[in-house]
Amino acid sequence: MKKFVGCLAVVFALLVTSCASAENVAGADTGDTGATESTEPTDTTEPTDTTETTPTDTTEPTDTTETTETTPTDTTETTATTPTTSPPPTQPTPPIPDVAPRPVVGNCYQATKRAFRQQRDGTDPVSCSRRHTGETFQVFYVGRYPTGTEIDDAWRKCHGRFPAYVGAAATLSRLDLALILPSTQQVDAGQGWIRCDVIKKNYYNSRVGFPVTGSVRNVLAGGVPREYRGCVIRWPKVDQAVTFASCNGSHQAELIPEALFLGPPQADYPGMATAKLRSEQFCESVFQDYVPETLNYYYYYPTAASWRSGSHYTTCWALDTEGDGLPPL
């Protein structure tokens, strides 16, 4: 392992993008099933007249007896009856699709990447013991079409409530949070809510959940388990994504499982100079307690914009980009 002389502090500001303002709910792909057109019954019965029959005179009268000729009686002509036309059958009502119930805290969901990117998910909850991509830790009930202010407010509050559910701040591990709104079908059914899900991410600033098994409630309360530690095989260049990988092998960077809290949700932004100075001092004091094999560290601190969105923590990284790398955890 190559040791570095001195301390390299590379400073960048972390910009956490808050949720976009609410838009009208986009229509989901649906297919209307046309009702089958019924055929009106056709009058097929022809009225039948009975044939008038003249009886045959078989008895020839004798000369001695005068017979009275009987005029045959006409048979009654049958009158045809027009069948009563029955009304056409009632058009079938299209079935109402099943709609997932409103979310509650503790639900787990197998939301897709598309659902996370659109920030809308209408799936039913699944058991947290099965593979899932998000676990709900907060639900806000709002109107069917929440405003941008309501969404931004929910985002800030979710940042503040994340540690109470998971056990520590979102900046210590691969765990983070995502904001989800109801699907079009749920909105049409009268549901209006915003849910906050705990997710495991593959990229540092990702908002897409990676599959996990088991609940994450209080999972960080006693420290960060290895499966949630953030390690990077190759530290990226500027403006490239910081991609997480397993910490079981050698790696160039490691997320320190300790963060600096710069102020509660209602606090004013301390200013960039103050945030930067406090962050540098903090990371310099803690990174070698976790990774003594390097003298290099890197950190993210909140800007004024990310502070407004609810991110009030500094993130520290230990780096070894030129030596033999950091050892496995």
C-alpha angles and dihedrals in degrees: 000000000000114000121215123220114228128001125290114206115187110188127201132158119241114225112197109193115224121220116285120253115278118270130192109287110270117233117254122223105273134164122213112215110221116227116245111255110238121219119237110237114257122229101243101161114102114204109246122213115212114239115253106239125201110207116235116245104229101166116080111210118240121236093247098051121064109215126204113229111234118216108224116243115240114238116242112265111239115237114219115235117219109229116245110252111234118220117258114265117268114268109253115251113238109250116256108241118240111261123206114245124252112283123254131194111279097032117133124211137196094217118174127235088254091054091052093048092049090041090227129111128169101174126126118256119261132206111280088225087069127070111285139160103218142024120204115233101164136025127192118194111216138152122299089261108037118203125240089253091055091049093048090047091051091050092054093046092049090056089054095048098043095087093052091059102035099032101244143030122296091241095069100069147006089285117102139148138262132194118229131188128195124275123254091260091052091048090050088052090057100261119145120175147122118220129196116213131194109229137183108227134206094204128046096242097029122133095192119101121235116212117268135169123226133024120296094207106136090349091138097042093100097036134291114306116225093251089062098041114115115235129165122204094203122018107233130235121253114299093014123119118265101232119201122223138172116296091214093094137043114297139176100225137030130191109234111232093226127078139189115240108211100187147327122274094268094049122109119247108269093219130262096269093052094043091050095048095047091046094051093049092048097048092046089055098049113030098080091050086068102029111023092168093083140047095202127094139170131197145192121213131183123269123208090265096049090044090058090051091056105265106131100154136096118223121211128202131191112218138196106169099154105035132062093296131250118302123251117273 
